[in-house]
Every structure is written in C-alpha cells, then in structure tokens.
Amino acid sequence: MPLEILVVEDNPGDALLIKEVTSGSTVALKISIASSGEEAIAKLADPEFKPNLIILDLNIPKYSGMSLLERFKESTVPVVIFSSSSSVA
C-alpha cells in the first residue's frame, strides 16, 4: 500500500518539483495535489482520504497555510512546510 502525500501548493512548478523529487523514492507514494486551502479542506474532509504526510505551502489562495495549520492542529498527520516568499516577515 503506497504512502499517501497531500501537497498543498498553488504554484504548478513547485508542485511538479515535489513530484519529481519524490519520484526517486524506493517507497511507493501516491501524491495528491490541492492548489488552494479550500481544495485542501475539501480533500481532508473526505473520510476515504487518509494522507500519511502533508506538504504545505503557507502562501496559498482562499485559505492560508497558517489557517490550515490552526484548523488541523489536533491532527496526527505530520506536516512539512514548503514555502517561499520575498518578504522578510
């Protein structure tokens, strides 16, 4: 059974980069992409969808990555933050 990873990323180039990096894994992976916070919430609300890991961009549209972290802080699913910004803050 593959490990399921949810990538929450609005930049198609960054999502592709994550897919390429994980493609060399010796472990079977299933990558799902959510391009907005709203889409991520919908995927995570599906009882059939049980990711083993979430890779999260903080700067996503419709519902920020920080808001997602707060909303799912009780979850036992590990979250890796993969984000970039030109802002010092």
Phi and psi in degrees as a GROMACS rama.xvg file:
@    title "Ramachandran Plot"
@    xaxis  label "Phi"
@    yaxis  label "Psi"
@TYPE xy
-72.2838  152.066  PRO-2
-75.0808  133.533  LEU-3
-98.8369  126.493  GLU-4
-120.099  129.318  ILE-5
-100.506  121.345  LEU-6
-103.73  118.463  VAL-7
-105.343  99.5989  VAL-8
-152.89  126.224  GLU-9
-90.2538  -13.2215  ASP-10
-92.5359  113.121  ASN-11
-57.8184  -33.373  PRO-12
-65.6873  -42.234  GLY-13
-68.4033  -38.9492  ASP-14
-62.7263  -41.1824  ALA-15
-64.3311  -40.7428  LEU-16
-59.0632  -45.212  LEU-17
-62.4554  -43.0135  ILE-18
-61.8682  -42.4172  LYS-19
-65.3138  -42.9853  GLU-20
-63.9325  -40.1604  VAL-21
-80.4409  -13.5127  THR-22
-65.8271  -21.6419  SER-23
-86.4765  4.65572  GLY-24
-66.7557  142.398  SER-25
-82.9014  -9.54901  THR-26
-96.8275  137.931  VAL-27
-66.5882  128.967  ALA-28
-125.068  146.407  LEU-29
-122.155  115.842  LYS-30
-101.432  126.596  ILE-31
-115.223  139.879  SER-32
-112.439  133.217  ILE-33
-119.139  124.391  ALA-34
-93.8948  4.72163  SER-35
-153.205  163.574  SER-36
-62.4697  -37.7541  GLY-37
-61.9003  -43.1499  GLU-38
-66.2934  -38.239  GLU-39
-63.5873  -43.0013  ALA-40
-60.6454  -43.0454  ILE-41
-62.59  -43.9465  ALA-42
-64.4106  -43.7644  LYS-43
-71.0112  -20.5246  LEU-44
-78.6877  -15.9908  ALA-45
-74.8122  117.034  ASP-46
-64.0873  -18.978  PRO-47
-79.7019  -19.389  GLU-48
-94.9586  114.943  PHE-49
-130.585  83.8304  LYS-50
-69.6526  149.811  PRO-51
-91.4941  -16.912  ASN-52
-156.359  144.919  LEU-53
-120.151  127.901  ILE-54
-106.129  118.182  ILE-55
-120.93  127.908  LEU-56
-87.0623  133.214  ASP-57
-77.3358  -26.8934  LEU-58
-101.165  74.8524  ASN-59
-119.06  154.366  ILE-60
-79.6545  160.279  PRO-61
74.3165  -21.2803  LYS-62
-171.84  111.137  TYR-63
-64.2611  158.235  SER-64
-60.4554  -38.4263  GLY-65
-63.6437  -39.1694  MET-66
-65.1423  -38.5685  SER-67
-63.525  -43.7291  LEU-68
-58.2936  -45.1991  LEU-69
-63.6961  -43.2299  GLU-70
-64.2263  -36.8779  ARG-71
-109.661  27.1625  PHE-72
-64.6298  -20.6495  LYS-73
-84.7531  -7.49203  GLU-74
-69.6663  148.47  SER-75
-93.9943  1.51073  THR-76
-76.6479  124.982  VAL-77
-65.694  145.289  PRO-78
-123.377  128.862  VAL-79
-108.936  128.068  VAL-80
-91.9528  123.988  ILE-81
-126.21  100.012  PHE-82
-148.288  153.99  SER-83
-138.105  152.62  SER-84
-160.786  148.235  SER-85
-88.9001  -6.15546  SER-86
-79.5857  132.044  SER-87
-63.6216  -39.2927  VAL-88
